Amino acid sequence: MRLCVTRAIMLLGRSSECDLVVDDVSISRRHAELRLVNRGLEIADLGSRNGTFVGDSRIETSLVNPNQIVRFAEVAFVVTLREASLEGETDDPAFPPGRAKKRPSECEKQLSEAQRRVFQLLREGLPDKTIAKELHLSQHTVHNHTRAIFRVFGVHSRVQLLARLANTIGVWDEEAK
């Protein structure tokens, strides 16, 4: 299982309103904030009950390096980076630096136009409620599109979907327990 950090700031927690949802009872509803900064990836604990740890040290805020172990309560990850392809890179402000434009995959070509719009926002890690609001759809419709997208990509969750996407910047791999 992987959690992909694809935006400058993302929230991790148990709540469905978080960008990165980790369904574990030890995780707080809003557990930590992940920030892509010039120096790398910075993690800030949001006052969680069970803490955020880099290595064996409980942290409030910390810069993490590749191959370091990060633990959110009882769930551990190893930090790894995946370089984005430079092919098709652009200065378009709607396309964040370091993210490469790419041609639609075979899976994406199977999506309807409405599903593609939902897919683009899923790719950014937005929760269903935000996607519904932005696209002027009901949450039920977004949920149905999301389920169809999962079937096309052969995944069962947002985390799995984000792990499959090729143009991620940072990737968290769950450490084997």
N, C-alpha and C positions, 0 to 999 in steps of 0.2 A: 504494500500500500504506500502511496506517495501523496504528499501535500505539495502543491506547486505554488510558489510565490511568484505571481505574475504582474502585480501592481505595486506601486511605490509604498502604499500602506495597506495592510490587511489585518483584520481581526481574527483571532483564533479562539474558539470556545465551543461549548456544547450547544449553544443557542442556534437555531436555524437562521437567525439574523446575522450571524457571523459570516465572514468571507470564507473561512476555513473551518468547517464543522468537524470536531473530533467527538464521536459519540462514546464517551467513557465517563462513568460516574465520578471519577476523581478530577475531571476537568470542570472548571467553573464555567458558568454561562458565557461570560466575557473574560477569558483567561489571560490572553496576551496580545500585544500588538507587534506585528512584524513589519519592519521598514527596510526597503532597499535604499541604501545611502551610498555615497561615493566610495566609502571605505569598505562596503560589503553589505552584510545583513545585520541589522540591529534588532534586538528583541527587548521589549519592555513588558514586564509583568503588570497586570492591571488590578493588583490587589487580590489576586486569587487566593483561595483558602489553602490549597495544597502546594502552591509555589511553582516557580519556573527555575530551572537549573541549567547551568552551562558547566559541563563536566560534573563535578561533585558540589559546586558552589551555588547556593541559592542566590538569585540575582533580582534586582529591581529593573535595571537596564544593562545590557551588555552587547558588545559587538561580538559576533561569532564568525569563526573561520571555517573553511572547508575541513571536513573530517572530524570536527568537534561533535561531541554528543550533547544534544539539547533535550531536556526532559520537561514536559508540561505535566505536573503532578506525577502520575504513574506511567505516562506514555512517553517513550523515548524515541528520538530520531537522530540520524547522523546527517550532518549538513553536507550537501554536495552541490556543485554548480554545474549547470549544463550551459555551454556556450551557445548563444543564438547564432544562427546562420547570418552571415553578412549579405548574402545574395538578396537583392531587392531592397536593401536598407534605404530609408528615406528620411528627410528632414521634416516631413509632414507633422505638425504639432498634434494631430489626432492620433498619431502613432508614436508611442513613447520611445526615446532613444534606447538603442540596444535591442529593440524588438524588430524582427525581420518580417516583412510582408511575405506571404507565401501563397502559392496557388492552392485552390481548394483541394483537399484530399478526396479520394474516391468515396469515403464515408460522407464528407460534406456535400458532395454532389448528389447524394441520395436524399438529402433533406429538402423539404418544401421551402418556399421563400419565407413563410412565417416561422418555420423551425430554424432557419438560418439566422433570422433576427434574434430569436431567443438564444441560439447557440453562441452568437457573438458576445452577448452579455454574460452567459454562463462562463465563457472562456475568460472573462474579466473577473470572475469569482463573485459576481453580484448575487444576492439572495433573491428567491422567487418574488418576494413582495416588491423589491426595488425594480426587478425586471418588469413585473406587471404594471407598475406605475409608469415606468419610462416608455413602455410600448402601448400603454392604454389598453391593457388586456386584463381579464380577471385572473386571479391567482390560480384558479382551477384550470384555465386555458394554458397558462404557463407551465403548470404541473404536467398536464397532458403532453405538451410539446417536449418537455424535459424527458419524460418517460420514453417518448418516441426517439429522441436523440440518443438516449442510453442504449436502446435496442439497436439502432444503426451502428453505434460504436462498439457494441458488445460489452458494455459495462453495466454496473448496478448502482453506482453512486457518483456524486459530483467529484469526489476525491479521485476515483478511478478515471473519470473522464478527463480531468485536468492533468493527470499523470500521462495520459495518452497523447496529449497535444504536443506537437513538435516544437512550437516556438516559445517554450518557457525559458525564463531567465534563471530562477533559483528552484531547486528541487530538494525536498526533504524526503529521505527514505526512512521508513520505520525500521528501527533496529530490531533484530530478532531478539525476543525475550528469552 
